[in-house]
Amino acid sequence: MTTTTDYTVSGMTCSHCVAAVREEIGRLAGVQQVDVDLAAGRVTVTSTEPLPRADVAAAVDEAGYDLIGS
């Protein structure tokens, strides 16, 4: 079973931003795919089980950006 969750991330402005967010979230256990829509600031994460929001927020923070609504 997989879970897909959408998040909003602020501060991303370029392809380097996208790569940094994708890499950090991709390191979380169970993550299968990370899709980033730069224009919308939306990140869609597909994982084997629901991820704790705090873990996603920490990964986004590590990349240098902010998870909106965390």
GIFEN-V206987 format. One line per field, one symbol per residue. ss: DSSP state (a for helix, b for strand, c for the rest). psi: psi as a letter, one per 40 degrees, with the letter a starting at -180 (. if undefined). A space follows every 10 residues. Layout:
ss = ???
psi = ???
//
This chain:
ss = ccbbbbbbbb ccccaaaaaa aaaaaacccc bbbbbbbccc cbbbbbbccc ccaaaaaaaa aaaccbbccc
psi = hihhhiihhi eheidddddd dddddeeihe hdihhhgdde fhhhhhieih ihdddddddd ddeeihhhe.
//
